[in-house]
Amino acid sequence: MNAPDLNAGDLPHLTADRPRHRWPSGRTTRELFGHDGEFFTVPGTFPGGLPDHIGFTVSVYAVLHAPNTATGEAAFIVRDVDGARLTLGTSAPDQDTAIRSALSALAEDRRAHAQQVEHNRVHILGLDPHPPVRIGHTHTGTCVVHVRCSCPQVDGLAAHYEHVSLAADGWLDEVPTTPWEFCPTSPTQVITDSGTGRLTSTSRNDRGQAVVQVQHPGRRHEVIALARVSDMT
């Protein structure tokens, strides 16, 4: 389903019973819709190519074998299991075509939603198109903070934040023993309450907080908790 061409690649796994972990009753399509069929799930990362800060929940759909309301002939159609149980895509004479039509429609809807989110961030909220701070981690467990960097992808991407102080408060300081660093292409100018200086090192203080050492003009050094940093440019 991550293929750019939705007419290629594997279709979702079909199952006779809908997932129990989300819905405790009505486990067959006949119980829910009055028609025979099967269920399938679509991951929140579908379709491929969405911005990595845009996420969707796992969705469950049913592909039904039911009469076409226009012609009366039997056809396959996909409907949403949750919510209003709306039809997704168009009906088709075979199951695979109906599912591909549904996936194509879902991909279009999710891409449009992602574009709207980015438009709202820029034109309504006055923010960057993407949250400027990304948290990743290496295979050794080191947290890596990416701030307005040139990295197209982040290894071990774990979270997004609007600000470095939020990243410290919401992630880095949660486990005070975790080593951390900035990615090499993040800004090195640190803005604090006492002025702007050059980042010289990162570490943790005796309370386990993520801290940065900043060299201000005149060779004055300051060690400040990342949670108190105003910005980085």
MARBA-3410 file (N, C-alpha, C, O; in Angstrom, 1 decimal):
233
0.8,-1.2,0.0,0.0,0.0,0.0,0.8,1.3,0.0,0.3,2.4,-0.2 ~ 2.2,1.1,0.2,3.0,2.3,0.2,3.5,2.6,-1.2,4.2,3.6,-1.4 ~ 3.2,1.7,-2.2,3.7,2.0,-3.5,3.0,3.3,-4.1,1.8,3.5,-3.9 ~ 3.8,4.1,-4.8,3.1,5.3,-5.4,2.0,4.9,-6.3,1.0,5.7,-6.4 ~ 2.1,3.8,-7.0,1.0,3.4,-7.9,0.1,2.4,-7.1,0.5,1.3,-6.8
-1.1,2.8,-6.8,-2.0,2.0,-6.0,-2.5,0.8,-6.7,-3.1,-0.1,-6.1 ~ -2.3,0.7,-8.0,-2.7,-0.5,-8.8,-1.6,-1.5,-8.8,-1.7,-2.6,-9.4 ~ -0.5,-1.3,-8.0,0.6,-2.3,-7.9,0.8,-2.6,-6.4,0.3,-1.9,-5.6 ~ 1.5,-3.7,-6.2,1.8,-4.1,-4.8,0.7,-4.9,-4.2,-0.3,-5.2,-4.8 ~ 0.9,-5.3,-2.9,0.0,-6.2,-2.2,-1.2,-5.5,-1.7,-1.1,-4.3,-1.3
-2.3,-6.1,-1.6,-3.5,-5.6,-1.0,-3.4,-5.9,0.5,-2.6,-6.7,0.9 ~ -4.2,-5.2,1.3,-4.2,-5.5,2.7,-4.6,-6.9,3.1,-5.3,-7.6,2.3 ~ -4.2,-7.3,4.2,-4.7,-8.7,4.7,-6.1,-8.6,5.1,-6.6,-7.7,5.8 ~ -6.9,-9.6,4.6,-8.3,-9.6,4.9,-8.6,-10.6,6.0,-7.9,-11.6,6.1 ~ -9.6,-10.3,6.8,-9.9,-11.2,7.9,-11.5,-11.2,8.0,-12.2,-10.3,7.7
-12.0,-12.4,8.5,-13.4,-12.6,8.6,-14.0,-11.8,9.8,-15.2,-11.4,9.7 ~ -13.2,-11.6,10.9,-13.7,-11.0,12.1,-13.0,-9.6,12.2,-11.8,-9.5,12.0 ~ -13.7,-8.6,12.7,-13.1,-7.3,12.9,-12.3,-7.4,14.2,-12.6,-8.2,15.1 ~ -11.2,-6.5,14.3,-10.3,-6.6,15.4,-11.1,-6.4,16.7,-11.9,-5.5,16.9 ~ -10.8,-7.3,17.7,-11.4,-7.2,19.0,-10.9,-6.1,19.9,-11.7,-5.6,20.7
-9.7,-5.7,19.6,-9.1,-4.7,20.6,-9.8,-3.3,20.5,-9.6,-2.5,21.4 ~ -10.5,-3.1,19.4,-11.2,-1.8,19.3,-12.7,-1.9,19.4,-13.4,-1.0,19.9 ~ -13.3,-3.0,19.0,-14.7,-3.2,19.0,-15.0,-4.5,19.7,-14.7,-5.6,19.2 ~ -15.7,-4.5,20.8,-16.0,-5.7,21.5,-17.1,-6.6,21.0,-17.2,-7.8,21.3 ~ -18.0,-6.1,20.1,-19.1,-6.9,19.7,-19.3,-6.6,18.2,-18.7,-5.8,17.6
-20.2,-7.4,17.6,-20.5,-7.3,16.2,-19.3,-7.6,15.3,-18.8,-6.7,14.6 ~ -18.8,-8.8,15.4,-17.5,-9.1,14.8,-17.5,-9.6,13.4,-16.5,-9.8,12.8 ~ -18.7,-9.7,12.7,-18.7,-10.1,11.3,-19.4,-9.0,10.5,-20.2,-8.2,11.1 ~ -19.2,-9.0,9.2,-19.8,-8.0,8.4,-21.3,-8.2,8.3,-22.1,-7.2,8.2 ~ -21.7,-9.4,8.4,-23.2,-9.6,8.3,-23.9,-9.1,9.6,-25.0,-8.5,9.5
-23.2,-9.2,10.7,-23.8,-8.6,12.0,-23.8,-7.1,11.9,-24.7,-6.5,12.4 ~ -22.8,-6.5,11.2,-22.7,-5.0,11.2,-23.5,-4.4,10.0,-24.2,-3.4,10.2 ~ -23.4,-5.0,8.9,-24.0,-4.4,7.6,-25.1,-5.2,7.0,-25.8,-4.7,6.1 ~ -25.3,-6.5,7.4,-26.3,-7.3,6.8,-25.9,-7.9,5.5,-26.7,-8.5,4.8 ~ -24.5,-7.9,5.2,-24.0,-8.5,4.0,-22.7,-9.2,4.3,-22.0,-8.9,5.3
-22.4,-10.2,3.5,-21.2,-11.0,3.7,-20.0,-10.1,3.2,-20.1,-9.3,2.3 ~ -18.9,-10.4,3.8,-17.7,-9.6,3.4,-16.5,-9.9,4.4,-16.6,-10.9,5.2 ~ -15.5,-9.1,4.3,-14.3,-9.3,5.1,-13.8,-7.9,5.6,-14.2,-6.9,5.0 ~ -12.9,-7.9,6.6,-12.4,-6.7,7.1,-10.9,-6.5,6.7,-10.2,-7.5,6.5 ~ -10.4,-5.3,6.7,-9.0,-5.1,6.5,-8.6,-3.8,7.2,-9.5,-2.9,7.4
-7.4,-3.7,7.6,-6.9,-2.5,8.3,-5.9,-1.7,7.4,-5.3,-2.3,6.6 ~ -5.9,-0.4,7.6,-5.0,0.5,6.9,-4.1,1.2,7.9,-4.7,1.9,8.8 ~ -2.8,1.1,7.9,-2.0,1.8,8.9,-2.0,3.3,8.8,-2.4,3.9,7.8 ~ -1.7,3.9,9.9,-1.7,5.4,10.0,-0.6,6.0,9.1,-0.7,7.2,8.8 ~ 0.4,5.3,8.7,1.4,5.8,7.9,1.1,5.8,6.4,1.9,6.3,5.5
-0.1,5.2,6.0,-0.5,5.2,4.6,-1.1,6.5,4.2,-1.9,7.1,5.0 ~ -0.9,7.0,3.0,0.1,6.6,2.0,1.5,7.0,2.3,1.7,7.9,3.1 ~ 2.4,6.4,1.6,3.8,6.8,1.7,4.0,8.3,1.2,3.3,8.7,0.4 ~ 5.0,8.9,1.8,5.3,10.3,1.3,4.7,11.4,2.1,4.9,12.5,1.8 ~ 3.9,11.1,3.1,3.3,12.1,3.9,4.4,12.7,4.8,5.4,12.0,5.1
4.3,14.0,5.2,5.2,14.6,6.1,5.3,13.7,7.4,4.2,13.2,7.9 ~ 6.5,13.6,8.0,6.6,12.6,9.1,5.9,13.2,10.4,5.8,12.4,11.3 ~ 5.5,14.4,10.4,4.8,14.9,11.6,3.3,14.8,11.4,2.5,15.1,12.3 ~ 2.8,14.3,10.3,1.4,14.0,10.1,1.1,12.6,10.4,1.7,11.7,9.7 ~ 0.3,12.3,11.3,-0.1,10.9,11.7,-1.5,10.7,11.7,-2.3,11.5,12.0
-1.9,9.4,11.3,-3.3,9.0,11.4,-3.4,7.7,12.2,-2.4,7.0,12.4 ~ -4.6,7.5,12.8,-4.8,6.3,13.5,-5.0,5.1,12.6,-5.4,5.3,11.4 ~ -4.8,3.9,13.0,-5.1,2.7,12.2,-6.6,2.7,11.9,-7.4,2.9,12.9 ~ -7.0,2.5,10.7,-8.4,2.5,10.3,-8.8,1.1,9.9,-8.0,0.3,9.3 ~ -10.0,0.7,10.2,-10.6,-0.6,9.8,-11.7,-0.4,8.8,-12.6,0.5,9.1
-11.7,-1.1,7.8,-12.7,-1.1,6.7,-13.3,-2.5,6.4,-12.6,-3.5,6.7 ~ -14.5,-2.5,5.9,-15.1,-3.7,5.5,-15.3,-3.7,4.0,-15.9,-2.7,3.4 ~ -15.0,-4.8,3.3,-15.3,-4.9,1.9,-16.5,-5.9,1.8,-16.4,-7.0,2.2 ~ -17.6,-5.4,1.3,-18.8,-6.1,1.3,-19.3,-6.6,-0.1,-19.0,-5.9,-1.1 ~ -19.9,-7.7,-0.1,-20.6,-8.2,-1.4,-22.0,-7.9,-1.2,-22.8,-8.6,-0.5
-22.5,-6.9,-1.9,-23.9,-6.4,-1.7,-24.4,-5.9,-3.1,-23.7,-5.6,-4.0 ~ -25.8,-5.8,-3.2,-26.3,-5.3,-4.4,-26.0,-3.8,-4.6,-25.9,-3.0,-3.7 ~ -25.7,-3.5,-5.9,-25.4,-2.1,-6.3,-26.7,-1.4,-6.2,-27.7,-1.8,-6.8 ~ -26.8,-0.3,-5.4,-28.1,0.4,-5.3,-28.6,1.0,-6.6,-29.8,1.3,-6.7 ~ -27.7,1.2,-7.6,-28.1,1.8,-8.8,-28.6,0.8,-9.8,-29.6,1.0,-10.5
-27.9,-0.4,-9.9,-28.3,-1.4,-10.9,-29.0,-2.6,-10.3,-29.6,-3.3,-11.0 ~ -28.8,-2.8,-9.0,-29.4,-4.0,-8.4,-28.5,-5.2,-8.5,-28.8,-6.3,-7.9 ~ -27.4,-5.1,-9.3,-26.5,-6.3,-9.5,-25.5,-6.4,-8.3,-25.2,-5.4,-7.7 ~ -25.1,-7.6,-8.0,-24.2,-7.8,-6.9,-22.8,-7.2,-7.3,-22.4,-7.2,-8.4 ~ -22.2,-6.5,-6.3,-21.0,-5.8,-6.5,-20.2,-5.8,-5.1,-20.8,-6.1,-4.1
-19.0,-5.4,-5.2,-18.2,-5.2,-4.0,-18.0,-3.8,-3.7,-17.8,-2.9,-4.6 ~ -18.1,-3.4,-2.4,-17.9,-2.0,-2.0,-17.3,-2.0,-0.6,-17.4,-2.9,0.2 ~ -16.5,-0.9,-0.4,-15.8,-0.8,0.9,-16.5,0.3,1.7,-16.8,1.3,1.2 ~ -16.7,0.0,3.0,-17.3,0.9,3.9,-16.5,1.0,5.2,-15.9,0.1,5.6 ~ -16.6,2.2,5.8,-15.9,2.5,7.1,-16.6,1.7,8.2,-17.8,1.7,8.2
-15.8,1.1,9.0,-16.4,0.3,10.1,-16.9,1.2,11.3,-17.9,0.9,11.9 ~ -16.1,2.2,11.5,-16.3,3.1,12.7,-17.1,4.3,12.2,-17.2,4.5,11.0 ~ -17.6,5.1,13.1,-18.2,6.3,12.8,-19.5,6.2,12.0,-20.4,5.4,12.3 ~ -19.6,6.9,10.9,-20.8,6.9,10.1,-20.9,5.8,9.1,-21.9,5.7,8.4 ~ -19.8,5.0,9.1,-19.8,3.8,8.2,-20.0,4.2,6.7,-20.8,3.6,6.0
-19.3,5.2,6.3,-19.4,5.8,5.0,-18.8,4.9,3.9,-17.8,4.1,4.3 ~ -19.2,5.0,2.7,-18.6,4.3,1.6,-17.3,4.9,1.2,-17.2,6.2,1.1 ~ -16.3,4.1,0.9,-15.0,4.6,0.5,-14.7,4.1,-0.9,-14.7,2.9,-1.1 ~ -14.4,5.0,-1.8,-14.2,4.6,-3.2,-15.5,4.3,-3.9,-16.6,4.8,-3.5 ~ -15.4,3.5,-4.9,-16.6,3.1,-5.7,-16.8,1.6,-5.8,-15.8,0.9,-5.6
-18.0,1.2,-6.0,-18.2,-0.2,-6.1,-17.6,-0.8,-7.4,-17.3,-0.1,-8.3 ~ -17.3,-2.1,-7.3,-16.6,-2.8,-8.4,-17.1,-4.2,-8.5,-17.6,-4.8,-7.6 ~ -17.0,-4.8,-9.7,-17.4,-6.2,-9.9,-16.6,-7.2,-9.1,-17.0,-8.4,-8.9 ~ -15.3,-6.9,-8.7,-14.5,-7.8,-8.0,-13.9,-7.1,-6.8,-13.9,-5.9,-6.7 ~ -13.5,-7.9,-5.8,-13.1,-7.4,-4.5,-11.8,-6.6,-4.6,-11.7,-5.5,-4.0
-10.8,-7.1,-5.4,-9.6,-6.3,-5.4,-9.7,-4.9,-6.0,-9.1,-4.0,-5.4 ~ -10.5,-4.8,-7.0,-10.7,-3.5,-7.6,-11.4,-2.5,-6.6,-11.1,-1.3,-6.6 ~ -12.4,-3.1,-5.9,-13.1,-2.2,-4.9,-12.1,-1.7,-3.8,-12.2,-0.6,-3.4 ~ -11.2,-2.6,-3.4,-10.3,-2.2,-2.3,-9.3,-1.2,-2.8,-9.0,-0.3,-2.2 ~ -8.8,-1.4,-4.1,-7.9,-0.5,-4.7,-8.5,0.9,-4.8,-7.9,2.0,-4.6
-9.8,0.9,-5.2,-10.5,2.2,-5.3,-10.6,2.9,-4.0,-10.5,4.1,-3.9 ~ -10.9,2.1,-2.9,-11.0,2.7,-1.6,-9.7,3.2,-1.1,-9.6,4.3,-0.5 ~ -8.6,2.5,-1.4,-7.2,3.0,-1.0,-6.9,4.2,-1.7,-6.2,5.1,-1.1 ~ -7.2,4.3,-3.0,-6.9,5.5,-3.8,-7.6,6.7,-3.2,-7.0,7.8,-3.1 ~ -8.9,6.5,-2.9,-9.7,7.6,-2.3,-9.1,8.0,-0.9,-9.1,9.2,-0.6
-8.7,7.0,-0.1,-8.2,7.3,1.2,-6.9,8.1,1.1,-6.6,9.0,1.9 ~ -6.0,7.7,0.2,-4.7,8.3,0.0,-5.0,9.8,-0.4,-4.3,10.7,0.1 ~ -5.9,10.0,-1.3,-6.2,11.4,-1.7,-6.7,12.3,-0.5,-6.3,13.4,-0.4 ~ -7.6,11.7,0.3,-8.1,12.4,1.4,-7.0,12.7,2.4,-6.9,13.9,3.0 ~ -6.1,11.8,2.7,-5.1,12.0,3.7,-4.0,13.0,3.2,-3.5,13.8,4.0
-3.7,13.0,1.9,-2.8,13.9,1.4,-3.4,15.4,1.4,-2.7,16.3,1.8 ~ -4.7,15.5,1.1,-5.3,16.8,1.2,-5.3,17.3,2.6,-5.1,18.5,2.9 ~ -5.5,16.4,3.6,-5.5,16.8,5.0,-4.1,17.3,5.4,-4.0,18.3,6.1 ~ -3.1,16.6,5.0,-1.7,17.0,5.3,-1.4,18.4,4.7,-0.8,19.2,5.4 ~ -1.9,18.6,3.5,-1.7,19.9,2.9,-2.4,21.0,3.6,-1.9,22.1,3.8
-3.6,20.7,4.1,-4.4,21.7,4.9,-3.7,22.0,6.2,-3.7,23.2,6.6 ~ -3.2,21.0,6.9,-2.5,21.2,8.1,-1.3,22.1,7.9,-1.1,23.1,8.7 ~ -0.5,21.9,6.9,0.6,22.8,6.6,0.2,24.2,6.2,0.9,25.2,6.6 ~ -0.8,24.3,5.5,-1.4,25.6,5.1,-1.8,26.4,6.4,-1.5,27.6,6.5 ~ -2.5,25.7,7.2,-2.9,26.4,8.5,-1.8,26.8,9.4,-1.8,27.9,10.0
-0.7,25.9,9.4,0.4,26.3,10.2,1.1,27.6,9.7,1.4,28.5,10.5 ~ 1.2,27.7,8.4,1.9,28.9,7.8,1.0,30.1,7.8,1.4,31.2,8.3 ~ -0.3,30.0,7.3,-1.1,31.1,7.0,-2.0,31.5,8.1,-2.5,32.7,8.1 ~ -2.3,30.6,9.0,-3.2,31.0,10.1,-2.4,31.1,11.5,-2.6,32.1,12.2 ~ -1.5,30.2,11.7,-0.8,30.2,13.0,0.5,30.9,12.9,1.1,31.2,13.9
1.0,31.2,11.6,2.3,31.8,11.5,3.5,31.0,11.9,4.5,31.5,12.3 ~ 3.4,29.7,11.7,4.4,28.8,12.1,5.2,28.3,10.9,4.7,28.5,9.7 ~ 6.3,27.6,11.1,6.9,26.9,10.0,6.0,25.8,9.4,5.1,25.3,10.2 ~ 6.2,25.4,8.2,5.3,24.3,7.6,5.4,23.0,8.4,4.5,22.3,8.5 ~ 6.6,22.8,9.0,6.8,21.6,9.8,7.3,22.0,11.2,8.0,23.0,11.3
7.0,21.3,12.2,7.6,21.6,13.5,9.1,21.6,13.4,9.7,20.7,12.9 ~ 9.7,22.6,13.9,11.2,22.8,13.7,12.1,21.9,14.5,13.3,21.8,14.2 ~ 11.6,21.2,15.5,12.4,20.3,16.3,12.0,18.9,16.2,10.8,18.5,16.4 ~ 12.9,18.0,15.8,12.7,16.6,15.8,13.6,15.8,16.7,14.7,16.2,16.9 ~ 13.0,14.8,17.4,13.8,14.0,18.3,14.0,12.6,17.7,13.0,12.0,17.3
15.2,12.2,17.5,15.5,10.8,17.1,16.4,10.1,18.0,16.8,10.7,19.1 ~ 16.8,8.9,17.8,17.7,8.2,18.6,18.6,7.2,17.8,18.1,6.7,16.8 ~ 19.8,7.0,18.2,20.7,6.1,17.6,20.5,4.7,18.1,19.8,4.5,19.1 ~ 21.2,3.7,17.4,21.0,2.4,17.9,21.6,2.1,19.3,21.3,1.1,19.9 ~ 22.5,3.0,19.7,23.1,2.9,21.0,22.3,3.6,22.1,22.6,3.5,23.3
21.2,4.2,21.7,20.3,4.8,22.7,20.5,6.3,22.9,19.8,6.9,23.7 ~ 21.4,6.9,22.2,21.6,8.4,22.3,20.5,9.2,21.7,20.1,8.9,20.5 ~ 19.9,10.1,22.4,18.9,11.0,21.8,19.6,12.0,21.0,20.5,12.6,21.4 ~ 19.0,12.3,19.8,19.6,13.3,18.9,18.5,14.3,18.6,17.4,14.0,18.2 ~ 18.9,15.6,18.9,17.9,16.7,18.7,18.2,17.4,17.4,19.4,17.8,17.2
17.2,17.5,16.5,17.4,18.1,15.2,16.6,19.4,15.2,15.4,19.4,15.3 ~ 17.3,20.5,15.1,16.6,21.8,15.1,16.8,22.5,13.8,17.9,22.9,13.4 ~ 15.7,22.7,13.0,15.8,23.4,11.7,17.0,22.9,10.9,17.7,23.7,10.4 ~ 17.3,21.6,10.9,18.5,21.1,10.3,18.2,20.7,8.8,17.1,20.8,8.3 ~ 19.3,20.3,8.2,19.1,19.9,6.8,19.0,18.4,6.6,19.1,17.9,5.5
18.8,17.7,7.7,18.6,16.2,7.6,17.3,15.9,6.9,16.2,16.2,7.5 ~ 17.3,15.2,5.8,16.0,14.9,5.1,15.2,13.8,5.9,14.0,13.8,5.9 ~ 15.9,13.0,6.6,15.3,11.9,7.5,16.0,11.9,8.8,17.2,12.3,8.9 ~ 15.3,11.4,9.8,15.8,11.3,11.1,15.8,9.8,11.6,14.8,9.2,11.6 ~ 17.0,9.3,11.9,17.1,7.9,12.4,16.3,7.8,13.7,16.5,8.7,14.6
15.5,6.8,13.9,14.8,6.6,15.1,13.9,7.7,15.5,13.7,8.0,16.7 ~ 13.2,8.3,14.5,12.3,9.4,14.8,11.3,9.0,15.8,10.6,8.0,15.7 ~ 11.2,9.9,16.9,10.4,9.6,18.0,9.3,10.6,18.3,8.2,10.3,18.8 ~ 9.6,11.9,18.0,8.7,13.0,18.4,9.0,14.3,17.6,10.1,14.4,17.1 ~ 8.0,15.2,17.6,8.2,16.5,17.0,7.8,17.5,18.1,7.0,17.3,18.9
8.5,18.7,18.0,8.2,19.7,19.0,8.3,21.1,18.3,9.1,21.2,17.3 ~ 7.6,22.1,18.8,7.7,23.4,18.2,8.9,24.2,18.7,9.3,25.2,18.1 ~ 9.5,23.7,19.8,10.5,24.5,20.4,11.5,23.6,21.2,11.1,22.5,21.7 ~ 12.8,23.9,21.3,13.8,23.1,22.0,13.4,22.9,23.4,13.7,21.9,24.0 ~ 12.9,24.0,24.0,12.5,23.9,25.5,11.5,22.8,25.7,11.5,22.1,26.7
10.5,22.7,24.8,9.5,21.7,24.9,10.1,20.3,24.7,9.6,19.4,25.3 ~ 11.0,20.2,23.8,11.7,18.9,23.6,12.4,18.5,24.8,12.4,17.3,25.2 ~ 13.0,19.4,25.5,13.7,19.1,26.8,12.7,18.7,27.8,12.9,17.6,28.5 ~ 11.7,19.5,28.0,10.7,19.2,29.0,9.9,18.0,28.8,9.5,17.2,29.7 ~ 9.6,17.7,27.5,8.7,16.6,27.1,9.4,15.3,26.8,8.7,14.3,26.7
10.7,15.4,26.6,11.3,14.1,26.1,12.7,13.9,26.8,12.9,12.9,27.5 ~ 13.6,14.8,26.6,15.0,14.6,27.0,15.1,14.5,28.6,15.9,13.6,29.0 ~ 14.3,15.2,29.3,14.5,15.2,30.8,13.6,14.2,31.4,13.6,14.0,32.6 ~ 12.8,13.4,30.6,12.0,12.3,31.2,12.9,11.2,31.7,12.5,10.7,32.8 ~ 14.0,10.9,31.0,14.9,9.9,31.5,16.3,10.6,31.7,17.0,10.7,30.7
16.6,11.0,32.9,17.8,11.9,33.0,19.1,11.2,32.7,20.1,11.8,32.6 ~ 19.1,9.8,32.6,20.4,9.1,32.3,20.6,8.9,30.8,21.7,8.5,30.5 ~ 19.7,9.3,30.0,19.9,9.1,28.5,20.9,10.1,28.0,20.7,11.3,28.1 ~ 21.9,9.7,27.3,22.8,10.6,26.6,22.1,11.3,25.5,21.2,10.8,24.9 ~ 22.6,12.6,25.2,21.9,13.3,24.1,22.9,14.2,23.4,24.0,14.5,24.0
22.5,14.7,22.2,23.4,15.6,21.5,22.5,16.3,20.4,21.4,15.8,20.1 ~ 23.1,17.3,19.8,22.4,17.9,18.6,22.9,17.3,17.3,24.1,16.8,17.3 ~ 22.1,17.2,16.3,22.7,16.8,15.0,23.7,17.8,14.5,23.5,19.0,14.8 ~ 24.6,17.4,13.7,25.7,18.3,13.2,25.2,19.5,12.4,25.9,20.5,12.4 ~ 24.0,19.5,11.8,23.6,20.6,11.0,22.6,21.5,11.7,21.9,22.3,11.1
22.3,21.2,13.0,21.5,22.1,13.8,22.2,23.4,14.0,23.4,23.5,13.9 ~ 21.4,24.5,14.3,22.0,25.8,14.5,22.9,25.8,15.8,22.7,24.9,16.7 ~ 23.9,26.6,15.8,24.8,26.7,16.9,24.8,28.0,17.7,25.5,28.2,18.7 ~ 23.9,28.9,17.3,23.6,30.1,18.0,22.5,29.9,19.0,21.4,29.6,18.6 ~ 22.8,30.1,20.3,21.8,29.8,21.3,21.3,31.1,21.9,22.2,31.9,22.3
20.0,31.3,22.0,19.5,32.5,22.6,19.0,32.2,24.0,18.1,31.3,24.2 ~ 19.5,32.9,25.0,19.0,32.7,26.4,18.5,34.1,26.9,18.6,35.1,26.2 ~ 18.1,34.1,28.1,17.6,35.3,28.7,18.7,36.4,28.9,18.5,37.6,28.9 ~ 20.0,35.9,28.9,21.1,36.8,29.1,21.8,37.1,27.8,22.9,37.7,27.8 ~ 21.2,36.7,26.6,21.8,37.1,25.4,22.1,35.9,24.5,21.6,34.8,24.7
22.8,36.2,23.4,23.0,35.1,22.4,24.5,34.7,22.4,25.4,35.5,22.6 ~ 24.7,33.4,22.3,26.1,32.9,22.3,26.2,31.7,21.4,25.3,31.2,20.9 ~ 27.5,31.2,21.4,27.8,30.0,20.5,27.7,28.7,21.4,28.3,28.7,22.5 ~ 27.0,27.7,20.9,27.0,26.4,21.5,28.4,25.8,21.5,29.0,25.7,20.5 ~ 28.8,25.4,22.7,30.1,24.7,22.8,30.1,23.3,23.2,30.9,22.5,22.8
29.0,22.9,24.0,28.9,21.5,24.4,27.5,21.2,24.9,26.8,22.1,25.2 ~ 27.2,19.9,25.0,25.9,19.5,25.6,26.3,18.5,26.7,27.2,17.8,26.6 ~ 25.4,18.4,27.7,25.6,17.5,28.8,24.4,17.4,29.7,23.3,17.9,29.3 ~ 24.5,16.9,30.9,23.4,16.9,31.9,24.0,17.5,33.2,25.2,17.3,33.5 ~ 23.2,18.2,33.9,23.6,18.7,35.2,23.4,17.7,36.3,23.0,16.5,36.0
23.7,18.1,37.5,23.6,17.1,38.6,22.1,16.7,39.0,21.9,15.7,39.7 ~ 21.2,17.4,38.4,19.8,17.0,38.5,19.3,16.1,37.3,18.1,15.7,37.3 ~ 20.2,15.9,36.4,19.8,15.1,35.2,19.2,15.8,34.1,18.8,15.2,33.1 ~ 19.1,17.2,34.2,18.5,18.0,33.1,19.5,18.1,32.0,20.7,18.2,32.1 ~ 18.9,18.1,30.8,19.8,18.4,29.6,20.2,19.8,29.6,19.4,20.7,29.7
21.5,20.1,29.5,22.0,21.5,29.6,22.9,21.7,28.4,23.5,20.8,27.8 ~ 23.1,23.0,28.0,24.0,23.4,27.0,25.0,24.4,27.6,24.7,25.2,28.4 ~ 26.2,24.3,27.1,27.2,25.3,27.5,27.3,26.3,26.3,27.5,26.0,25.2 ~ 27.2,27.6,26.7,27.1,28.7,25.7,28.3,29.7,25.9,28.5,30.1,27.1 ~ 29.0,30.0,24.9,30.0,31.1,25.0,29.5,32.4,24.5,29.2,32.5,23.3
29.3,33.3,25.3,28.8,34.7,24.9,30.0,35.5,24.5,31.2,35.2,24.7 ~ 29.7,36.6,23.8,30.8,37.6,23.4,31.6,38.0,24.6,31.0,38.2,25.7 ~ 32.9,38.1,24.5,33.7,38.5,25.6,34.2,37.3,26.4,34.7,37.4,27.5 ~ 34.0,36.1,25.8,34.5,34.8,26.4,33.8,34.4,27.6,34.3,33.5,28.4 ~ 32.7,35.0,27.9,31.9,34.6,29.1,31.1,33.4,28.8,30.4,33.3,27.7
31.2,32.4,29.6,30.5,31.1,29.4,29.3,31.0,30.3,29.3,31.5,31.5 ~ 28.3,30.3,29.8,27.1,30.1,30.6,26.6,28.6,30.4,26.6,28.1,29.3 ~ 26.2,28.0,31.5,25.6,26.7,31.4,24.2,26.8,31.7,23.8,27.3,32.8 ~ 23.3,26.4,30.8,21.9,26.7,31.0,21.1,25.4,30.6,21.4,24.7,29.7 ~ 20.0,25.1,31.4,19.2,24.0,31.0,18.5,24.2,29.7,18.0,25.4,29.4
18.4,23.2,28.8,17.8,23.4,27.5,16.4,23.8,27.7,15.8,24.4,26.8 ~ 15.7,23.4,28.7,14.3,23.8,29.0,14.2,25.3,29.1,13.0,25.8,29.1 ~ 15.3,26.0,29.4,15.2,27.5,29.5,15.7,28.2,28.3,15.8,29.5,28.3 ~ 16.2,27.5,27.3,16.7,28.2,26.1,15.5,28.8,25.3,14.5,28.2,25.1 ~ 15.7,30.1,24.9,14.7,30.8,24.2,14.5,30.3,22.8,13.4,30.1,22.3
15.7,30.1,22.1,15.6,29.6,20.7,17.0,29.3,20.2,18.0,29.5,21.0 ~ 17.1,28.7,19.1,18.4,28.5,18.4,18.3,28.9,17.0,17.3,28.6,16.3 ~ 19.3,29.6,16.5,19.2,30.1,15.1,20.6,29.9,14.4,20.7,30.3,13.2
END
